[in-house]
């Protein structure tokens, strides 16, 4: 019975802890952030379900501590998902030890998840405290 009474505190605390965790970059071990610019597009043909589709990846130019870099993103997406145009300014997360490895930093999704988790955690803890005081 004690576990059930502490469950809202554990869930609320867990949400707050998850919201406070730093953003994780899958392939980047020593992350550095910089501004970059889309300078082109690379295409690749993919064969799926007996048909050929064209996939796209942006070519990004960015400045690192070691100097300027120009590299293509490693993940190709279908044309209908590709939304970058030449000249677009983006935030790039690159590996300090291997500056040719980078990911395009899409901070909006992370910021939304962070705010959602922290808000949910605080809301759960507040509601639990109000219910404990009332009863």
C-alpha positions as a Markdown table, in Angstrom:
| # | Residue | x | y | z |
|---|---|---|---|---|
| 1 | Unk | 0.0 | 0.0 | 0.0 |
| 2 | Unk | 2.9 | 2.3 | 0.7 |
| 3 | Unk | 4.2 | 1.9 | -2.9 |
| 4 | Unk | 0.8 | 2.9 | -4.3 |
| 5 | Unk | 0.7 | 6.0 | -2.2 |
| 6 | Unk | 4.3 | 7.0 | -3.4 |
| 7 | Unk | 3.6 | 6.1 | -7.0 |
| 8 | Unk | 2.6 | 9.7 | -8.0 |
| 9 | Unk | 5.7 | 11.1 | -6.4 |
| 10 | Unk | 7.9 | 8.6 | -8.3 |
| 11 | Unk | 6.2 | 9.3 | -11.6 |
| 12 | Unk | 6.3 | 13.1 | -11.1 |
| 13 | Unk | 10.0 | 13.0 | -10.0 |
| 14 | Unk | 10.8 | 10.7 | -13.0 |
| 15 | Unk | 9.2 | 13.1 | -15.4 |
| 16 | Unk | 11.2 | 16.0 | -14.0 |
| 17 | Unk | 14.5 | 14.0 | -14.2 |
| 18 | Unk | 13.8 | 13.0 | -17.8 |
| 19 | Unk | 13.0 | 16.6 | -18.6 |
| 20 | Unk | 16.4 | 17.7 | -17.2 |
| 21 | Unk | 18.5 | 15.2 | -19.1 |
| 22 | Unk | 20.7 | 16.7 | -21.8 |
| 23 | Unk | 19.9 | 16.1 | -25.4 |
| 24 | Unk | 21.4 | 12.9 | -26.8 |
| 25 | Unk | 23.1 | 12.8 | -30.2 |
| 26 | Unk | 23.3 | 9.2 | -31.4 |
| 27 | Unk | 26.5 | 9.2 | -33.4 |
| 28 | Unk | 28.3 | 12.2 | -31.8 |
| 29 | Unk | 30.6 | 11.4 | -28.9 |
| 30 | Unk | 32.2 | 14.8 | -28.3 |
| 31 | Unk | 29.5 | 17.3 | -29.4 |
| 32 | Unk | 30.2 | 20.8 | -30.5 |
| 33 | Unk | 27.6 | 23.2 | -31.9 |
| 34 | Unk | 28.0 | 25.7 | -34.7 |
| 35 | Unk | 26.1 | 27.5 | -37.4 |
| 36 | Unk | 26.0 | 26.0 | -40.8 |
| 37 | Unk | 24.6 | 26.7 | -44.3 |
| 38 | Unk | 23.0 | 24.4 | -46.8 |
| 39 | Unk | 25.1 | 24.6 | -49.9 |
| 40 | Unk | 23.7 | 21.8 | -52.0 |
| 41 | Unk | 21.9 | 18.5 | -52.2 |
| 42 | Unk | 23.1 | 14.9 | -52.7 |
| 43 | Unk | 20.7 | 12.4 | -54.3 |
| 44 | Unk | 20.7 | 8.6 | -54.0 |
| 45 | Unk | 18.5 | 6.0 | -55.7 |
| 46 | Unk | 16.8 | 3.5 | -53.4 |
| 47 | Unk | 15.0 | 0.4 | -54.5 |
| 48 | Unk | 11.9 | -0.4 | -52.4 |
| 49 | Unk | 9.1 | -2.9 | -53.2 |
| 50 | Unk | 10.2 | -3.3 | -56.9 |
| 51 | Unk | 10.3 | 0.4 | -57.5 |
| 52 | Unk | 13.0 | 3.0 | -57.6 |
| 53 | Unk | 12.7 | 6.2 | -55.5 |
| 54 | Unk | 15.0 | 9.1 | -55.2 |
| 55 | Unk | 16.3 | 10.2 | -51.8 |
| 56 | Unk | 17.9 | 13.4 | -50.7 |
| 57 | Unk | 20.5 | 14.6 | -48.2 |
| 58 | Unk | 21.7 | 18.1 | -47.6 |
| 59 | Unk | 25.4 | 19.2 | -48.2 |
| 60 | Unk | 26.3 | 21.5 | -45.3 |
| 61 | Unk | 29.2 | 23.9 | -44.9 |
| 62 | Unk | 30.2 | 24.9 | -41.4 |
| 63 | Unk | 33.1 | 26.2 | -39.4 |
| 64 | Unk | 34.9 | 24.0 | -36.8 |
| 65 | Unk | 37.8 | 24.6 | -34.5 |
| 66 | Unk | 40.1 | 22.9 | -37.0 |
| 67 | Unk | 38.8 | 25.0 | -39.9 |
| 68 | Unk | 36.0 | 25.0 | -42.5 |
| 69 | Unk | 34.1 | 21.8 | -43.3 |
| 70 | Unk | 31.8 | 20.8 | -46.1 |
| 71 | Unk | 30.1 | 17.5 | -45.7 |
| 72 | Unk | 27.0 | 15.6 | -46.7 |
| 73 | Unk | 24.5 | 14.4 | -44.2 |
| 74 | Unk | 24.4 | 10.6 | -43.8 |
| 75 | Unk | 20.7 | 10.1 | -43.6 |
| 76 | Unk | 18.8 | 10.3 | -46.9 |
| 77 | Unk | 15.1 | 11.0 | -46.9 |
| 78 | Unk | 12.4 | 10.7 | -49.7 |
| 79 | Unk | 11.7 | 13.9 | -51.7 |
| 80 | Unk | 8.4 | 14.5 | -49.9 |
| 81 | Unk | 10.2 | 14.7 | -46.5 |
| 82 | Unk | 13.1 | 16.8 | -47.7 |
| 83 | Unk | 12.6 | 20.5 | -46.7 |
| 84 | Unk | 16.0 | 22.1 | -47.0 |
| 85 | Unk | 16.9 | 24.8 | -49.6 |
| 86 | Unk | 20.3 | 26.1 | -50.6 |
| 87 | Unk | 21.2 | 29.0 | -48.4 |
| 88 | Unk | 19.2 | 27.9 | -45.4 |
| 89 | Unk | 21.0 | 28.6 | -42.1 |
| 90 | Unk | 20.9 | 25.6 | -39.6 |
| 91 | Unk | 22.5 | 24.6 | -36.4 |
| 92 | Unk | 25.0 | 21.7 | -36.7 |
| 93 | Unk | 26.3 | 19.4 | -34.0 |
| 94 | Unk | 29.6 | 17.9 | -35.0 |
| 95 | Unk | 32.1 | 15.6 | -33.3 |
| 96 | Unk | 35.1 | 17.5 | -32.0 |
| 97 | Unk | 37.5 | 14.7 | -32.8 |
| 98 | Unk | 36.0 | 13.9 | -36.2 |
| 99 | Unk | 34.6 | 17.2 | -37.6 |
| 100 | Unk | 33.4 | 15.5 | -40.8 |
| 101 | Unk | 30.7 | 13.7 | -38.7 |
| 102 | Unk | 27.8 | 15.9 | -38.0 |
| 103 | Unk | 24.0 | 15.9 | -37.3 |
| 104 | Unk | 21.6 | 18.7 | -38.1 |
| 105 | Unk | 20.4 | 20.0 | -34.7 |
| 106 | Unk | 16.6 | 20.2 | -34.5 |
| 107 | Unk | 16.3 | 21.8 | -31.1 |
| 108 | Unk | 12.5 | 22.5 | -31.3 |
| 109 | Unk | 11.5 | 18.9 | -30.7 |
| 110 | Unk | 13.9 | 18.5 | -27.8 |
| 111 | Unk | 12.7 | 21.8 | -26.2 |
| 112 | Unk | 9.1 | 20.7 | -26.5 |
| 113 | Unk | 9.8 | 17.3 | -24.9 |
| 114 | Unk | 11.7 | 19.0 | -22.1 |
| 115 | Unk | 9.0 | 21.5 | -21.3 |
| 116 | Unk | 6.3 | 18.8 | -21.5 |
| 117 | Unk | 8.1 | 16.4 | -19.1 |
| 118 | Unk | 8.9 | 19.1 | -16.6 |
| 119 | Unk | 5.4 | 20.6 | -16.7 |
| 120 | Unk | 3.8 | 17.1 | -16.3 |
| 121 | Unk | 6.1 | 16.3 | -13.4 |
| 122 | Unk | 5.4 | 19.5 | -11.6 |
| 123 | Unk | 1.7 | 19.1 | -12.3 |
| 124 | Unk | 1.6 | 15.6 | -10.9 |
| 125 | Unk | 3.5 | 16.6 | -7.8 |
| 126 | Unk | 1.3 | 19.6 | -7.2 |
| 127 | Unk | -1.9 | 17.7 | -7.7 |
| 128 | Unk | -0.7 | 15.0 | -5.3 |
| 129 | Unk | 0.3 | 17.6 | -2.7 |
| 130 | Unk | -3.2 | 19.2 | -2.9 |
| 131 | Unk | -4.9 | 15.9 | -2.6 |
| 132 | Unk | -2.8 | 14.9 | 0.4 |
| 133 | Unk | -3.6 | 18.2 | 2.1 |
| 134 | Unk | -7.3 | 17.9 | 1.4 |
| 135 | Unk | -7.6 | 14.3 | 2.6 |
